[in-house]
Amino acid sequence: MWPAPRIVGESFLSLALALLAVGAGLADDKSTAQAVGIGLAAGLLSLLRRGLPASALLATAAGSAPFFGFAPLLLVVAWSAGRRIDGLGKAGGVFGLAYGLSLGLSVALEPHVSIELLAIAGMFMLVAILVPGLAGRYWSQRRTLTDTLHEYNAQLLREREMISGQARMLERQRIAQDMHDSLGHQLALIAVHTGALEVDRELTGQQREAVGVLREASVAAMHELRDVVGVLRDGADAPRPAQGAGAGGEDPGPPSRGVAGIENLAETSRKAGADVEIRRSGEARPLAPTADHAAYRVVQEGLTNAHKHAPGASITIGLRYEPDSLVVEVANGPVPTPASSGVASGCQGLAGLEERARLVGGMVHAGPTADGGFRLAGVLPYTSSGDGFPSPPPGDATPTFVATTNDFRAQNSAGPAGDSDPVIDWNGLPKELAKAVNRTKRSNGIAIGCGAVALVAVVLVIGVVIAGVFIVREADKAMIDPEQYDAVTIGQSEKSVRGKLPQGDSFLNTGPGDGAPPVPAGATCLTLLSSDFGSSWDAEPVFRFCFKDGELIEKKSFETN
């Protein structure tokens, strides 16, 4: 179905061509019924030129010979046929047949026309039929080439994005392997040694409790490391001790990563000797997984910073459930003693929290308090757009960084992801890229064809210019103005009259024609064409000068058919 703008445009074009055909028919002394019939035929052919380009062109070419009103339609139909007829051979045959049909019918309708006039008419028909067709074909091929280049460029952009994704994936896997091999080994040693130290009989109760905190922290850090490695490996199974195979013969399982796990964070800090208080207000409401995880990270980062930079200070964790969001904050009091400078700080925690909050539609604020302490707060909405970090899946499932539907490896039909690499090895090109490559191979041929069309068009234009100059010169030999006719008087010598007038030896001057008055007895006459228009479309104004015994004896002005 055509869109509404095209339907309106086609309707207006058909109406305009039909009105032009009706007007030309009336100017050609056709009856009103004939002129209306010509207009209806022109409008119908205009509508059929898209669906039946070859048939519409042949019908229009045949009708342009007897009906001058088909001339504007012929230009439009030839343009449309040049765009829509597939195949160079088929197009050449259709246009050649249309040209021969138009020229042949013109000769059949005017059998007494001169060879010179027939050549000029053939040249004009060639221009009227072939030039619009070549222009339409050139425009269509140029648009096809442009669309192909746009498609190929889009495919190249997609391919570049795929290569970048592959590079990021490989780098994440390398980082994950390094983290597992280095941090995993160190955390395992800490867990083993603290587990052994915890059962040492020489330790006091307070020391044994501190060692237990260290062991639990190391085990929790191993679980954290396992999940991070899984994320970096994009869903690959991260190494994890079997049930009961952890440090000290137990595996506490993965810690909660939401608001529910904040109590465990506070308890761990209390065991380490910190004074931690949790204050809750408002009616508890569930959060989206990503926002819930972000709340856990805010508290975790706040406690870590308080332990590093304000050891011994009291810590307050606030969970305030507002109507539209959860406000979670960690505030510590002033530092009783200067913090040790030996604690490593990467200065990346707050930046990471700000990014997490932004991705779930929230915000994070950090700054000093009035009493000399420090406060870290996050505002997290209850609903999330889901465009942030991946939410931890339930159970033991490992989170994935890239969704399966968005993994570029799934685009390769050769096998599952990982069996082959279409970007690096080029085994099995995507259909879009293969299609674009095949079209690109034909682009040189299309360019050559467009150049040939342009060359033919230039040659035809040059031919039209030459023909126009030739016709103007021939008209000067056979045509005079009415003022020149009036300036000649009867009785002037034949020599003086012929000296003022052209000789009339031109192929345009075909004689007096039908309807000319009889020639005076014994006289010789010079017939010339008038530069004025006749009283009707078929009437041709003519001037005739007749001489006898060396002087002008008669001059007449009349019209012939």
DAUR-V825257 format. One line per field, one symbol per residue. phi: phi as a letter, one per 40 degrees, with the letter a starting at -180 (. if undefined). psi: psi as a letter, one per 40 degrees, with the letter a starting at -180 (. if undefined). A space follows every 10 residues. Layout:
phi: ???
psi: ???
This chain:
phi: .ccdcccccc cccccccccc ccccccccgc cccccccccc cccccccccc cbcccccccc ccccccbccc cccccccccc cccbccgccc cccccccccc cccccccccb cccccccccc cccccccccc cccccccccc cccccccccc cccccccccc cccccccccc cccccccccc cccccccccc cccccccccc cccccccccc cccccccccc cccdcccccc cccfgcccca ccdgbccgga bcgcccbbcc cccccccccc cchccbbbbb agccbcbcdc cccccccccc ccccccccbb cgccbbbbbb cccbabbbab bbccccbdcc ccccbcgbcc cccccccccb gbabbbicbc cgcabbbbbb ccbbcgcccc ccccgccccb cbcccccccc ccccicdhca bccccfcgcd cccccccccc cccccccccc cccccccccc cccccccccc cccccccbbb cdccccccbc hccccccccc bccgcbcccc hcgcgccccd cgbbbbbbcc cccccacccb cbbbbbbafg acbabbbabb b
psi: hiiddddddd dddddddddd dddddddffi iddddddddd dddddddedd dgdddddddd ddeeddhdee dddddddddd dddehihddd dddddddddd dddddddddg deiidddddd dddddddddd dddddddddd dddddddddd dddddddddd dddddddddd dddddddddd dcdddddddd ddddddddeh eeiidddddd dddddddddd dddddddddd ddefeihihh iiheeaheei heihihfadd eddddddddd deeihhhhhi iihhiiiidd dddddddddd ddddddddeg heiihhhhhh hideihhhih hiaihdiiih eehihefedd ddddddddde eaihhhiiid eeaihhihhh idiieeeaih ihiiaeihii dhiddehdde ehedaihddi gdddefhgii dddddddddd dedddddddd dddddddddd dddddddddd ddddddeeii idddddehii eiidddddde iieegiedge idaieiiihi heihihhiii eiiieidehh hihhhhihfe iheihihiii .
